[in-house]
Amino acid sequence: MKIALVTDAWEPQVNGVVTTLVELVREVLKAGHEIDVIHPGQFRTRPCPGYAGIDLAVRPRQALSQRLDALAPEVIHIATEGPLGWAARSYCLRHGLAFTTAYHTRFPEILRAALHLPLVLGYALFRHFHRPSAGVLVPTQGVLNLLQQRGFRNLRPWTHGVDLRLFPYQDKVRLHPQLQDLPRPVSLFVGRVSYEKNIEAFLKLSVPGSKIVCGVGPLEATLKERYPGVRWLGILPRAELAQVYGAADVFVMPSRSETFGLVMLEAMACGTPVAAYPVDGPLEVLGQHQGRAQGGVLAEDLAQAWYRVQAVPRRAARQRAEVFSWEQAGRQFLAHLVPARKPQATSHKLVVE
């Protein structure tokens, strides 16, 4: 099968969407299919306003059309709702081609936080984007239910995974050169330092020990000035990030709008339990067994979750992470794809002898 994957999020960007797509491409290739990634690096770009490190294609419609004409893919998947996503959507509608899309990020909430755009308008825009899609891939049941209530159609569940070799289990908190001087316990957040992450809920926590943030984003300078006692590590190579996960006592996920939250899985794979709110992403990642989260603690009071998570064994966090795999996510993805073109009906000529 020849697949075209169109995405506004790709390397060298560092975020959960890029991680998901890179792993997805690897699994699709392993399954024996051909996949071509159309991404901003192939076009003229400019920085996304307010989001340093994210470059968006500028007026890509004609160039993208030429690429898709040359590729002649059997299947088209539009991964994001940025300039390339809109251009690919337009191309498919113009040529009468079927396609699938994905809902990776709750952009209406980001637009409300960053631009004060009412949620109803944000969801109307994204509902319009996904309306012609033959299948909208959604990472959690909670987000699927939310989108269903918002009038989205053709929703398809699609889980994510974690690389258990890249993020190895540490049965004890390991030492890390950049963290050895910090008082224990060490609390860690990994992710974009941006509006939708609700990161101040983590930074404000009145708990003992030290706080670490790995990531960059539009709120970084302001929050660094406001919270000088926090250790800010910026963006780390993934192998080094795994070492930081293994050196933390607890991973804190303060976001209330996470569609999944790969960073929680990565931390748990290393044995670091998670404290989070009981919302869509954490509910999917930590799950529920006999009314209790697995590999962490979920609570409306984040400080309460932090204190209770100290009693969660590191082995329990790892065992929950082992439930997820990129191989399974790849199989689900392939199962949801649709042919871009309808099969041509075969004409049979009746021969009378």
Sequence and secondary structure as in RCSB ss.txt:
>XXXX:A:sequence
MKIALVTDAWEPQVNGVVTTLVELVREVLKAGHEIDVIHPGQFRTRPCPGYAGIDLAVRPRQALSQRLDALAPEV
IHIATEGPLGWAARSYCLRHGLAFTTAYHTRFPEILRAALHLPLVLGYALFRHFHRPSAGVLVPTQGVLNLLQQR
GFRNLRPWTHGVDLRLFPYQDKVRLHPQLQDLPRPVSLFVGRVSYEKNIEAFLKLSVPGSKIVCGVGPLEATLKE
RYPGVRWLGILPRAELAQVYGAADVFVMPSRSETFGLVMLEAMACGTPVAAYPVDGPLEVLGQHQGRAQGGVLAE
DLAQAWYRVQAVPRRAARQRAEVFSWEQAGRQFLAHLVPARKPQATSHKLVVE
>XXXX:A:secstr
 EEEEE S  TT  SHHHHHHHHHHHHHHHTT EEEEE GGGS EEEETTEEEEEEESS HHHHHHHHHHH  SE
EEE  SSHHHHHHHHHHHHHT   EEE  S HHHHHHHHH   HHHHHHHHHHHHTT S EEES HHHHHHHHHT
T  SEEE      TTTS   SS    TTTTTS SSEEEEES  SGGGTTHHHHT   SSEEEEE   TTHHHHHH
H TTSEEEE   HHHHHHHHHH SEEEE  SS S  HHHHHHHHTT  EEE SSHHHHHHH  BTTB SSEEE S
SHHHHHHHHTTS HHHHHHHHTT  HHHHHHHHHHH   SS            
